[in-house]
Every structure is written in structure tokens, then in C-alpha cells.
Amino acid sequence: MIDEILQKQLSTALSDQLKVKIHINEAKSVQGGDINETFRIATNEGYYFLKMNDARRYPDMFAQEYAGLELLRSTQVLNIPRPLAFGSVSGRSYLVMELMLKGNAVNDFWEDFAVSLSGMHRRSHQYFGLAVPNYIGSLKQYNTPYSSWSVFYAFNRLMPLTKMAYDQQILDKHMMQQMERLCRRLPQIFPPEAPSLLHGDLWSGNFMVGQNGKACIFDPSVYYGPREMDLAMTRLFGGFDIRFYQAYQAAWPLAAEWQQRIGVCQLYPLLVHLILFGGNYYSSIREILQSY
């Protein structure tokens, strides 16, 4: 529910951003993710999308999501919802953004999606990482910049989550030692490549067919890293057509033997899911580690 105090603050924030007086007429709950409450809000100027969660548990989550959406939008190559306002009131954080409507896919949807994603990936940076931490799901994502991807991946991704899983007794000491050995081998596994701007959590649940028939992506966990990380994430839970990968390779080929590195790239999201959801992710991680 949206109480009167929150409704008033949302109206003020939207009015300031849109430079027109906004009055909220209705807030209808819609299906969202596992972390947030989500609503479609109707106003005198149209519809918007609202996300809310516990400000005490995730004090800066929506500030970082706002910044991530803006960074992705700055590339101007994919449909990405425009973030409009974020803040907190009465212990609840909120983020208001453009409401993206679903449409019917154009004939070359997958090809266009792939080429557009490769265009976003062409945005580069001096270092791997990001200036600030953000989130992947409900987990803090640390982005301390490094000039080496292998160092970044070990120190900011694999080892912190491996230790977290070990401390929670959902991953054993032997697997932790296997992960340490793998991290020492990362410089020999990954070829040199400049950092690319990544969505960071690009699975089938974080894109849709937009009203113009083309891909719309949302719920980012942005940072600068190897393009293979985004591509490996798309393969983790399915939902992407083979034409997507063929078109990406034609637009900007990945380094040789990238298919053999998919498992290593997937270790990070698998660790995230192991910590958040448990289940079969343990065996998937074990299989990847055993293969190395």
C-alpha cells in the first residue's frame, strides 16, 4: 500500500523532476522481483513504475539503481527505463521510473538486441569495476577498481562470496580451497581485453520486448568488465535465441575459446544464487571447479 505521506512525497518528487504538477490517482500492485514491492502508479500525466523496499536493510539500493540506469541510458543504444526519482520516507525506500510497456517483437528482434548490446559494450573505462559499490539482487556488489580483470574478479567477486558461503556453512572448506586455486589461475584463463560497460545481471527476467518491438533491459548491476560476463549470464537460465549469439559474434567477435570460459564467468552469479536461494547451485559450482 502507498500511504498518504508517501503519496505526497512521490507527487512532489515527480513534479520537481517533470516540471509539471503531478497528482497520483491510483497505485496498483504488480508482479515484481523477490526484494521489492512494485506498483503501477496512475497520475494526471500518465503512468509510472514504482519500486519500494526496506530503507534500513537496503539504504542506498535505489540510489545505485538510479545511477546504473542513467549510465546505461547514456550509451543510447538500448531501450532502458528512465529513472525519475528516488528517496525514502517512514522507513521505506522508493524508486520511480518510466513505465515500459510490452509490445510484439520485430522480425529481427534477436539480431537487433545483440548488435545494440555490443554497442553498449563498446563504452569502455580505464579500470575494471566502478567508482562505488552497488547491488546484485539483495547482495552488496563491491566494485573496487583494478587494472587487472583477474585481480578484480578474484578480490571483488569470487573470494568474497565464497567466504560468505563458507561462513554460512553452505560451501565446504574443500570447495573454498578449489576456488582459491582457480583464482590463482585466472591470469592464464582470461585473455587481455579492455573493460566494457556491463548490465551485470543480464538474464531472461531482466529484459522484455518493448512497445517498439525491440529489447528493453532493466534491473542492472552495472560495472566495467569483460563482455563475456554479460554473455555468460545470458546462458545461465536460458531464454536467449541462438540468433542472439550469432549476431553478437558477427557484430563484435569475442576472444577465441570464449565458450570454454563460460563456466568460470558463471561462477559469480551462481555464488549469488547459492547464497540467496541455496538449492542446486552448489552442485553447479562444484562441477565448474572440478573441471579446472
C-alpha positions as a Markdown table, in Angstrom:
| # | Residue | x | y | z |
|---|---|---|---|---|
| 1 | Met | 0.0 | 0.0 | 0.0 |
| 2 | Ile | 1.0 | 3.6 | -0.6 |
| 3 | Asp | 0.1 | 5.7 | 2.4 |
| 4 | Glu | -0.8 | 9.4 | 2.3 |
| 5 | Ile | 2.7 | 10.6 | 3.4 |
| 6 | Leu | 4.5 | 8.5 | 0.7 |
| 7 | Gln | 2.0 | 9.6 | -1.9 |
| 8 | Lys | 2.6 | 13.2 | -1.1 |
| 9 | Gln | 6.4 | 12.8 | -1.3 |
| 10 | Leu | 6.1 | 10.9 | -4.6 |
| 11 | Ser | 3.9 | 13.6 | -6.1 |
| 12 | Thr | 6.4 | 16.3 | -5.1 |
| 13 | Ala | 9.4 | 14.4 | -6.4 |
| 14 | Leu | 7.8 | 13.7 | -9.7 |
| 15 | Ser | 6.6 | 17.3 | -10.0 |
| 16 | Asp | 10.1 | 18.5 | -9.4 |
| 17 | Gln | 11.6 | 16.2 | -12.0 |
| 18 | Leu | 9.0 | 16.6 | -14.7 |
| 19 | Lys | 8.4 | 20.3 | -14.1 |
| 20 | Val | 4.7 | 19.9 | -14.0 |
| 21 | Lys | 2.3 | 19.4 | -11.1 |
| 22 | Ile | 1.7 | 15.7 | -10.6 |
| 23 | His | -1.2 | 14.2 | -8.8 |
| 24 | Ile | -1.3 | 10.5 | -8.0 |
| 25 | Asn | -4.7 | 9.0 | -8.7 |
| 26 | Glu | -4.1 | 5.3 | -8.1 |
| 27 | Ala | -1.3 | 2.8 | -7.2 |
| 28 | Lys | -1.9 | -0.8 | -8.4 |
| 29 | Ser | 0.3 | -3.6 | -7.2 |
| 30 | Val | 2.0 | -5.5 | -10.0 |
| 31 | Gln | 4.3 | -8.5 | -10.2 |
| 32 | Gly | 7.9 | -7.7 | -9.3 |
| 33 | Gly | 11.0 | -9.4 | -8.1 |
| 34 | Asp | 11.9 | -11.1 | -4.8 |
| 35 | Ile | 13.2 | -8.0 | -3.0 |
| 36 | Asn | 10.8 | -5.1 | -3.8 |
| 37 | Glu | 7.2 | -4.2 | -3.8 |
| 38 | Thr | 6.2 | -3.0 | -7.2 |
| 39 | Phe | 3.3 | -0.8 | -8.4 |
| 40 | Arg | 2.0 | 0.9 | -11.4 |
| 41 | Ile | 1.0 | 4.4 | -10.4 |
| 42 | Ala | -1.6 | 6.4 | -12.4 |
| 43 | Thr | -1.2 | 10.2 | -12.4 |
| 44 | Asn | -2.7 | 13.1 | -14.3 |
| 45 | Glu | 0.4 | 12.9 | -16.6 |
| 46 | Gly | 0.3 | 9.2 | -17.3 |
| 47 | Tyr | 1.6 | 6.0 | -15.7 |
| 48 | Tyr | 4.8 | 5.3 | -13.9 |
| 49 | Phe | 6.5 | 2.3 | -12.3 |
| 50 | Leu | 7.3 | 2.3 | -8.6 |
| 51 | Lys | 9.6 | 0.1 | -6.6 |
| 52 | Met | 9.8 | 0.1 | -2.8 |
| 53 | Asn | 11.7 | -1.8 | -0.1 |
| 54 | Asp | 13.0 | -1.6 | 3.4 |
| 55 | Ala | 15.3 | 1.5 | 3.8 |
| 56 | Arg | 17.0 | 0.1 | 6.8 |
| 57 | Arg | 18.1 | -3.1 | 5.0 |
| 58 | Tyr | 19.0 | -1.5 | 1.7 |
| 59 | Pro | 19.7 | 2.2 | 2.4 |
| 60 | Asp | 21.3 | 3.0 | -0.9 |
| 61 | Met | 20.0 | 0.3 | -3.3 |
| 62 | Phe | 17.7 | 2.6 | -5.3 |
| 63 | Ala | 20.3 | 5.4 | -5.5 |
| 64 | Gln | 22.7 | 3.0 | -7.1 |
| 65 | Glu | 20.0 | 1.5 | -9.4 |
| 66 | Tyr | 19.1 | 5.1 | -10.5 |
| 67 | Ala | 22.8 | 5.8 | -11.3 |
| 68 | Gly | 23.1 | 2.4 | -13.1 |
| 69 | Leu | 20.1 | 3.1 | -15.3 |
| 70 | Glu | 21.4 | 6.5 | -16.1 |
| 71 | Leu | 24.8 | 5.1 | -17.1 |
| 72 | Leu | 23.3 | 2.5 | -19.4 |
| 73 | Arg | 20.9 | 5.1 | -20.9 |
| 74 | Ser | 23.8 | 7.4 | -21.7 |
| 75 | Thr | 25.0 | 4.9 | -24.3 |
| 76 | Gln | 21.7 | 5.5 | -26.3 |
| 77 | Val | 21.7 | 2.0 | -27.9 |
| 78 | Leu | 19.0 | 0.1 | -26.0 |
| 79 | Asn | 15.6 | 0.7 | -24.5 |
| 80 | Ile | 16.2 | 1.4 | -20.8 |
| 81 | Pro | 13.6 | 2.9 | -18.5 |
| 82 | Arg | 14.2 | 6.5 | -17.5 |
| 83 | Pro | 14.7 | 6.8 | -13.7 |
| 84 | Leu | 12.8 | 9.7 | -12.3 |
| 85 | Ala | 13.1 | 9.9 | -8.5 |
| 86 | Phe | 14.4 | 8.0 | -5.5 |
| 87 | Gly | 14.3 | 8.6 | -1.8 |
| 88 | Ser | 12.9 | 7.3 | 1.5 |
| 89 | Val | 10.1 | 8.1 | 3.9 |
| 90 | Ser | 8.8 | 6.4 | 7.0 |
| 91 | Gly | 11.5 | 3.6 | 6.7 |
| 92 | Arg | 10.7 | 2.8 | 3.1 |
| 93 | Ser | 12.9 | 3.4 | 0.1 |
| 94 | Tyr | 11.4 | 4.1 | -3.3 |
| 95 | Leu | 12.4 | 4.5 | -6.9 |
| 96 | Val | 10.1 | 5.8 | -9.6 |
| 97 | Met | 10.8 | 5.3 | -13.2 |
| 98 | Glu | 9.3 | 5.3 | -16.7 |
| 99 | Leu | 6.7 | 2.6 | -17.2 |
| 100 | Met | 7.9 | 0.4 | -20.1 |
| 101 | Leu | 5.0 | -1.2 | -22.0 |
| 102 | Lys | 5.3 | -4.6 | -23.7 |
| 103 | Gly | 4.9 | -5.0 | -27.4 |
| 104 | Asn | 5.4 | -7.5 | -30.2 |
| 105 | Ala | 8.9 | -8.4 | -31.3 |
| 106 | Val | 10.1 | -7.2 | -34.6 |
| 107 | Asn | 11.3 | -9.8 | -37.1 |
| 108 | Asp | 15.0 | -9.2 | -36.3 |
| 109 | Phe | 14.5 | -8.8 | -32.6 |
| 110 | Trp | 17.4 | -11.0 | -31.5 |
| 111 | Glu | 19.8 | -9.6 | -34.1 |
| 112 | Asp | 18.9 | -6.1 | -33.1 |
| 113 | Phe | 19.2 | -6.9 | -29.4 |
| 114 | Ala | 22.7 | -8.4 | -29.9 |
| 115 | Val | 24.0 | -5.6 | -32.1 |
| 116 | Ser | 22.7 | -3.0 | -29.6 |
| 117 | Leu | 24.2 | -4.8 | -26.7 |
| 118 | Ser | 27.6 | -4.9 | -28.4 |
| 119 | Gly | 27.2 | -1.1 | -28.9 |
| 120 | Met | 26.7 | -0.7 | -25.2 |
| 121 | His | 29.7 | -2.9 | -24.5 |
| 122 | Arg | 31.8 | -0.5 | -26.6 |
| 123 | Arg | 31.6 | 2.0 | -23.8 |
| 124 | Ser | 34.9 | 1.4 | -22.0 |
| 125 | His | 36.8 | 2.7 | -19.0 |
| 126 | Gln | 40.3 | 2.8 | -17.7 |
| 127 | Tyr | 39.7 | 0.3 | -14.9 |
| 128 | Phe | 37.6 | -2.8 | -14.2 |
| 129 | Gly | 34.9 | -2.0 | -11.7 |
| 130 | Leu | 33.0 | 1.1 | -10.7 |
| 131 | Ala | 33.6 | 4.1 | -8.5 |
| 132 | Val | 31.0 | 2.9 | -5.9 |
| 133 | Pro | 29.6 | -0.4 | -4.7 |
| 134 | Asn | 26.0 | -1.3 | -5.8 |
| 135 | Tyr | 23.9 | -4.4 | -5.6 |
| 136 | Ile | 23.2 | -7.7 | -7.4 |
| 137 | Gly | 19.9 | -8.9 | -6.1 |
| 138 | Ser | 19.9 | -8.1 | -2.4 |
| 139 | Leu | 23.7 | -8.7 | -2.1 |
| 140 | Lys | 26.1 | -5.8 | -1.9 |
| 141 | Gln | 28.3 | -5.8 | -5.0 |
| 142 | Tyr | 31.8 | -4.4 | -4.4 |
| 143 | Asn | 33.4 | -2.7 | -7.4 |
| 144 | Thr | 36.8 | -1.5 | -6.2 |
| 145 | Pro | 38.6 | -0.6 | -9.4 |
| 146 | Tyr | 41.6 | -2.7 | -10.6 |
| 147 | Ser | 43.6 | -2.5 | -13.8 |
| 148 | Ser | 43.6 | -6.3 | -13.9 |
| 149 | Trp | 40.4 | -8.3 | -14.5 |
| 150 | Ser | 41.9 | -11.4 | -12.9 |
| 151 | Val | 42.6 | -9.4 | -9.7 |
| 152 | Phe | 39.2 | -7.7 | -9.8 |
| 153 | Tyr | 37.3 | -11.0 | -10.3 |
| 154 | Ala | 39.1 | -12.7 | -7.5 |
| 155 | Phe | 39.1 | -10.0 | -4.9 |
| 156 | Asn | 35.7 | -8.3 | -5.7 |
| 157 | Arg | 33.6 | -11.3 | -6.9 |
| 158 | Leu | 34.7 | -14.9 | -6.3 |
| 159 | Met | 36.5 | -14.9 | -3.0 |
| 160 | Pro | 34.2 | -12.5 | -1.0 |
| 161 | Leu | 31.2 | -14.6 | -1.9 |
| 162 | Thr | 33.0 | -17.9 | -1.4 |
| 163 | Lys | 33.9 | -16.8 | 2.1 |
| 164 | Met | 30.4 | -15.7 | 2.7 |
| 165 | Ala | 29.0 | -19.0 | 1.6 |
| 166 | Tyr | 31.6 | -20.8 | 3.7 |
| 167 | Asp | 30.8 | -18.7 | 6.8 |
| 168 | Gln | 27.1 | -19.6 | 6.3 |
| 169 | Gln | 28.1 | -23.3 | 6.1 |
| 170 | Ile | 26.6 | -23.7 | 2.6 |
| 171 | Leu | 30.0 | -24.3 | 1.0 |
| 172 | Asp | 32.7 | -26.6 | 2.4 |
| 173 | Lys | 36.4 | -26.0 | 3.0 |
| 174 | His | 37.5 | -28.1 | 0.1 |
| 175 | Met | 35.5 | -26.1 | -2.4 |
| 176 | Met | 36.9 | -22.9 | -0.8 |
| 177 | Gln | 40.4 | -24.2 | -1.5 |
| 178 | Gln | 39.4 | -25.1 | -5.0 |
| 179 | Met | 38.2 | -21.6 | -5.6 |
| 180 | Glu | 41.5 | -20.2 | -4.2 |
| 181 | Arg | 43.4 | -22.3 | -6.7 |
| 182 | Leu | 41.2 | -21.2 | -9.5 |
| 183 | Cys | 41.7 | -17.6 | -8.6 |
| 184 | Arg | 45.5 | -18.0 | -8.9 |
| 185 | Arg | 45.0 | -19.4 | -12.4 |
| 186 | Leu | 42.7 | -16.6 | -13.7 |
| 187 | Pro | 45.5 | -14.7 | -15.4 |
| 188 | Gln | 46.1 | -17.8 | -17.6 |
| 189 | Ile | 42.4 | -18.3 | -18.2 |
| 190 | Phe | 41.3 | -14.9 | -19.4 |
| 191 | Pro | 42.8 | -13.2 | -22.4 |
| 192 | Pro | 43.6 | -9.4 | -22.2 |
| 193 | Glu | 40.6 | -7.2 | -23.0 |
| 194 | Ala | 39.6 | -3.7 | -22.3 |
| 195 | Pro | 36.8 | -3.2 | -19.7 |
| 196 | Ser | 33.3 | -2.8 | -21.2 |
| 197 | Leu | 30.2 | -1.3 | -19.6 |
| 198 | Leu | 28.1 | -4.3 | -18.5 |
| 199 | His | 24.5 | -4.7 | -17.4 |
| 200 | Gly | 25.8 | -7.1 | -14.8 |
| 201 | Asp | 22.7 | -9.2 | -14.3 |
| 202 | Leu | 21.6 | -9.9 | -17.9 |
| 203 | Trp | 19.3 | -13.0 | -17.6 |
| 204 | Ser | 15.9 | -13.5 | -19.3 |
| 205 | Gly | 14.0 | -12.0 | -16.4 |
| 206 | Asn | 15.7 | -8.6 | -16.9 |
| 207 | Phe | 14.7 | -7.9 | -20.4 |
| 208 | Met | 11.4 | -7.6 | -22.3 |
| 209 | Val | 10.0 | -6.8 | -25.7 |
| 210 | Gly | 9.3 | -3.1 | -25.6 |
| 211 | Gln | 6.5 | -1.2 | -27.2 |
| 212 | Asn | 8.6 | -0.6 | -30.3 |
| 213 | Gly | 9.2 | -4.3 | -30.7 |
| 214 | Lys | 12.9 | -4.1 | -29.6 |
| 215 | Ala | 14.6 | -5.2 | -26.4 |
| 216 | Cys | 14.3 | -3.3 | -23.2 |
| 217 | Ile | 16.7 | -4.1 | -20.3 |
| 218 | Phe | 16.3 | -3.2 | -16.7 |
| 219 | Asp | 17.3 | -4.1 | -13.1 |
| 220 | Pro | 21.0 | -3.6 | -13.8 |
| 221 | Ser | 24.0 | -4.3 | -11.6 |
| 222 | Val | 26.4 | -2.3 | -13.7 |
| 223 | Tyr | 30.2 | -2.2 | -13.7 |
| 224 | Tyr | 33.0 | -2.3 | -16.2 |
| 225 | Gly | 34.3 | -5.8 | -17.0 |
| 226 | Pro | 34.8 | -8.3 | -19.8 |
| 227 | Arg | 31.9 | -8.7 | -22.3 |
| 228 | Glu | 32.0 | -12.4 | -21.7 |
| 229 | Met | 30.5 | -11.8 | -18.2 |
| 230 | Asp | 27.2 | -10.5 | -19.7 |
| 231 | Leu | 27.1 | -13.2 | -22.4 |
| 232 | Ala | 27.8 | -16.0 | -19.9 |
| 233 | Met | 24.9 | -14.6 | -17.8 |
| 234 | Thr | 22.5 | -14.8 | -20.7 |
| 235 | Arg | 23.3 | -18.5 | -21.0 |
| 236 | Leu | 22.8 | -19.4 | -17.3 |
| 237 | Phe | 19.0 | -19.7 | -17.2 |
| 238 | Gly | 18.2 | -19.8 | -21.0 |
| 239 | Gly | 15.7 | -17.6 | -22.8 |
| 240 | Phe | 18.0 | -16.2 | -25.4 |
| 241 | Asp | 17.7 | -17.4 | -29.0 |
| 242 | Ile | 20.8 | -18.8 | -30.9 |
| 243 | Arg | 20.4 | -15.9 | -33.3 |
| 244 | Phe | 21.3 | -13.5 | -30.5 |
| 245 | Tyr | 24.8 | -15.1 | -30.1 |
| 246 | Gln | 25.4 | -15.4 | -33.8 |
| 247 | Ala | 24.6 | -11.8 | -34.4 |
| 248 | Tyr | 26.8 | -10.7 | -31.4 |
| 249 | Gln | 29.7 | -12.6 | -32.8 |
| 250 | Ala | 29.1 | -11.1 | -36.3 |
| 251 | Ala | 29.0 | -7.6 | -34.8 |
| 252 | Trp | 32.0 | -7.9 | -32.4 |
| 253 | Pro | 33.6 | -11.3 | -32.1 |
| 254 | Leu | 34.5 | -12.5 | -28.6 |
| 255 | Ala | 38.1 | -13.7 | -27.9 |
| 256 | Ala | 38.9 | -17.2 | -29.0 |
| 257 | Glu | 37.7 | -20.1 | -26.8 |
| 258 | Trp | 35.2 | -17.9 | -25.0 |
| 259 | Gln | 32.8 | -20.8 | -24.8 |
| 260 | Gln | 35.4 | -22.6 | -22.6 |
| 261 | Arg | 35.3 | -19.7 | -20.1 |
| 262 | Ile | 31.5 | -19.6 | -19.7 |
| 263 | Gly | 31.6 | -21.7 | -16.6 |
| 264 | Val | 34.2 | -19.5 | -14.9 |
| 265 | Cys | 32.2 | -16.4 | -15.8 |
| 266 | Gln | 29.1 | -18.0 | -14.4 |
| 267 | Leu | 30.7 | -18.8 | -11.0 |
| 268 | Tyr | 29.9 | -15.3 | -9.7 |
| 269 | Pro | 26.1 | -15.4 | -10.4 |
| 270 | Leu | 26.0 | -19.0 | -9.2 |
| 271 | Leu | 27.5 | -18.0 | -5.9 |
| 272 | Val | 25.0 | -15.2 | -5.6 |
| 273 | His | 22.1 | -17.6 | -6.2 |
| 274 | Leu | 23.6 | -20.2 | -3.8 |
| 275 | Ile | 23.8 | -17.6 | -1.0 |
| 276 | Leu | 20.3 | -16.2 | -1.7 |
| 277 | Phe | 18.4 | -19.4 | -2.7 |
| 278 | Gly | 20.5 | -22.5 | -2.0 |
| 279 | Gly | 19.3 | -25.5 | -3.9 |
| 280 | Asn | 21.1 | -27.0 | -6.9 |
| 281 | Tyr | 23.5 | -24.1 | -7.3 |
| 282 | Tyr | 26.0 | -25.9 | -5.0 |
| 283 | Ser | 26.4 | -28.8 | -7.5 |
| 284 | Ser | 26.8 | -26.4 | -10.4 |
| 285 | Ile | 29.6 | -24.6 | -8.7 |
| 286 | Arg | 31.3 | -27.9 | -7.7 |
| 287 | Glu | 31.1 | -29.1 | -11.3 |
| 288 | Ile | 32.8 | -26.0 | -12.7 |
| 289 | Leu | 35.5 | -26.0 | -10.0 |
| 290 | Gln | 36.2 | -29.7 | -10.7 |
| 291 | Ser | 36.6 | -29.0 | -14.4 |
| 292 | Tyr | 39.5 | -26.7 | -13.5 |
